[in-house]
């Protein structure tokens, strides 16, 4: 028999969800069978898995050592930890902008994936886990039932603010705020053309998953989703404008495609931009990716997190 006491990063979730993490190699059918047969009990009583577990609750698992080890999360957790990059405090892969007991906010550089696309990728998410392990915020044991993760995604070549939950409650609260759009997200971008007025624009976006490219229209069509983007000019240099953008809806490639649709494509955007302009920016300033940066979060309580873009954003003039 093994007993587990629920801690803060396991609490306030369904019991069956916790068990699927604890016994990550087992199928749902096996877990529910063990519950029915009282081989797994919650606080000494039979459970159907739908209960919400709380700090201090007792979970007893009456399985042989061989069976438990076969289905436990130990192996998969260890494999994931071995695959993590080493955290180098002297040369970190990103800057940490904000940290408290529940969340971590970092400045993801352009060129880094937010999350893995393939098994052998090393993304911002893996570096965050490596940092949290190094700092003792999480342990190998705690990762069996709670694995911190990024909560928002940026395109690989978009830089700026990425949020990660350090605790279960932090992840849940931040995910809820992001989904309900109670957090206002602002970006800065360098675009082609002179923008003189603050503008709020709407369109309908269709995402072709095969090509991972979107198209916009003024009219609704099958599979399209409404998008709303607001932007205002900060400064003009030659034939380019530095914009502040508020992302009111959040769709795939929304800012990049919407600005291109408004005839102000982002400098360095080789998917939605102007080839001749991008070549000019590359030759003159060595710009090889879109000049788009997630730079500010405003919370309901008026707390603000700011991460300014690289200096090159203020230097481009074409």
TADA-V774325 format. One record per residue. N is the residue number from 0. RES is the residue in one small letter. OMEGA is omega in radians with two decimals (* if undefined). Layout:
BEGIN
n = {N/N}
res = {RES/RES}
omega = {OMEGA/OMEGA}
END
This chain:
BEGIN
n = {0/1/2/3/4/5/6/7/8/9/10/11/12/13/14/15/16/17/18/19/20/21/22/23/24/25/26/27/28/29/30/31/32/33/34/35/36/37/38/39/40/41/42/43/44/45/46/47/48/49/50/51/52/53/54/55/56/57/58/59/60/61/62/63/64/65/66/67/68/69/70/71/72/73/74/75/76/77/78/79/80/81/82/83/84/85/86/87/88/89/90/91/92/93/94/95/96/97/98/99/100/101/102/103/104/105/106/107/108/109/110/111/112/113/114/115/116/117/118/119/120/121/122/123/124/125/126/127/128/129/130/131/132/133/134/135/136/137/138/139/140/141/142/143/144/145/146/147/148/149/150/151/152/153/154/155/156/157/158/159/160/161/162/163/164/165/166/167/168/169/170/171/172/173/174/175/176/177/178/179/180/181/182/183/184/185/186/187/188/189/190/191/192/193/194/195/196/197/198/199/200/201/202/203/204/205/206/207/208/209/210/211/212/213/214/215/216/217/218/219/220/221/222/223/224/225/226/227/228/229/230/231/232/233/234/235/236/237/238/239/240/241/242/243/244/245/246/247/248/249/250/251/252/253/254/255/256/257/258/259/260/261/262/263/264/265/266/267/268/269/270/271/272/273/274/275/276/277/278/279/280/281/282/283/284/285/286/287/288/289/290/291/292/293/294/295/296/297/298/299/300/301/302/303/304/305/306/307/308/309/310/311/312/313/314/315/316/317}
res = {x/x/x/x/x/x/x/x/x/x/x/x/x/x/x/x/x/x/x/x/x/x/x/x/x/x/x/x/x/x/x/x/x/x/x/x/x/x/x/x/x/x/x/x/x/x/x/x/x/x/x/x/x/x/x/x/x/x/x/x/x/x/x/x/x/x/x/x/x/x/x/x/x/x/x/x/x/x/x/x/x/x/x/x/x/x/x/x/x/x/x/x/x/x/x/x/x/x/x/x/x/x/x/x/x/x/x/x/x/x/x/x/x/x/x/x/x/x/x/x/x/x/x/x/x/x/x/x/x/x/x/x/x/x/x/x/x/x/x/x/x/x/x/x/x/x/x/x/x/x/x/x/x/x/x/x/x/x/x/x/x/x/x/x/x/x/x/x/x/x/x/x/x/x/x/x/x/x/x/x/x/x/x/x/x/x/x/x/x/x/x/x/x/x/x/x/x/x/x/x/x/x/x/x/x/x/x/x/x/x/x/x/x/x/x/x/x/x/x/x/x/x/x/x/x/x/x/x/x/x/x/x/x/x/x/x/x/x/x/x/x/x/x/x/x/x/x/x/x/x/x/x/x/x/x/x/x/x/x/x/x/x/x/x/x/x/x/x/x/x/x/x/x/x/x/x/x/x/x/x/x/x/x/x/x/x/x/x/x/x/x/x/x/x/x/x/x/x/x/x/x/x/x/x/x/x/x/x/x/x/x/x/x/x/x/x/x/x}
omega = {3.05/3.11/3.10/3.10/-3.05/3.08/-3.03/-3.11/3.03/-3.02/3.05/2.99/3.11/-3.11/-3.11/3.10/3.08/-3.10/3.12/3.03/3.13/3.13/-2.97/-3.14/-3.13/3.06/-3.14/-3.12/3.13/-3.11/-3.12/3.07/3.12/3.07/-3.12/-3.09/-3.13/2.98/2.98/-3.12/3.12/-3.10/3.07/-3.07/3.07/-3.09/3.05/3.09/-3.07/-3.10/3.00/-3.10/-3.06/3.11/3.12/3.09/-3.14/3.07/3.11/-3.10/-3.12/3.10/3.06/3.12/-3.12/-3.13/-3.13/-3.11/3.11/-3.03/-3.03/-3.12/-3.06/-3.05/-3.10/3.10/3.13/3.11/-3.13/-3.12/3.12/-3.09/-3.10/3.05/3.06/3.12/-3.14/-3.10/-3.13/-3.14/-3.07/-3.12/3.09/3.06/3.03/-3.06/-3.07/3.08/2.93/-3.04/-3.03/-3.07/3.06/3.12/-3.09/3.09/-3.13/3.10/3.03/3.14/3.13/3.03/3.01/3.08/-3.13/2.94/3.08/-3.05/-3.07/3.08/2.96/-3.02/3.05/-3.13/3.14/3.10/3.10/3.10/3.12/3.12/-3.10/3.06/-3.13/-3.09/3.13/3.12/3.06/3.11/3.06/-3.11/-3.08/-3.13/3.10/-3.08/3.02/-3.14/3.12/-3.10/3.04/-3.05/3.04/-3.07/2.99/3.01/-3.11/-3.05/2.96/-3.12/2.99/-2.90/2.98/-3.10/3.05/3.03/3.09/3.12/3.12/-3.13/3.09/3.12/-3.12/-3.10/-3.13/3.10/3.12/-3.14/3.12/-3.12/-3.14/3.13/3.04/3.01/3.10/-3.08/-3.11/3.13/2.91/-3.13/3.02/-3.03/3.11/3.14/-3.13/3.07/-3.05/-2.98/2.99/-3.00/3.00/-3.02/3.11/3.07/3.09/-3.01/3.05/-3.10/3.04/-3.05/3.14/-3.13/-3.05/3.09/-3.13/3.04/-3.09/3.11/3.05/-3.07/3.11/3.05/-3.12/3.10/-3.13/3.12/-3.13/3.07/3.11/-3.13/3.10/3.12/3.11/3.13/3.05/3.14/3.13/3.09/-3.07/-3.12/3.05/-3.13/2.98/-3.08/2.82/-3.05/2.99/3.13/-3.05/2.90/-3.09/-3.13/3.13/3.08/-3.02/-3.06/-3.09/-3.09/-3.09/3.12/3.07/3.13/3.12/3.13/3.05/-3.09/3.14/3.08/3.12/3.12/-3.05/3.08/-3.06/-3.04/-3.11/-3.04/-3.07/3.11/-3.14/3.09/3.12/3.14/3.12/-3.12/-3.05/-3.02/-3.11/3.12/-3.05/3.12/-3.04/-3.13/-3.11/-3.01/3.04/-2.93/-3.10/2.99/3.04/-3.10/-3.12/-3.12/3.10/3.03/-3.09/3.03/-3.07/3.09/-3.05/-3.13/3.08/-3.08/-3.09/3.14/-3.12/-3.03/-3.03/3.09/-3.11/*}
END
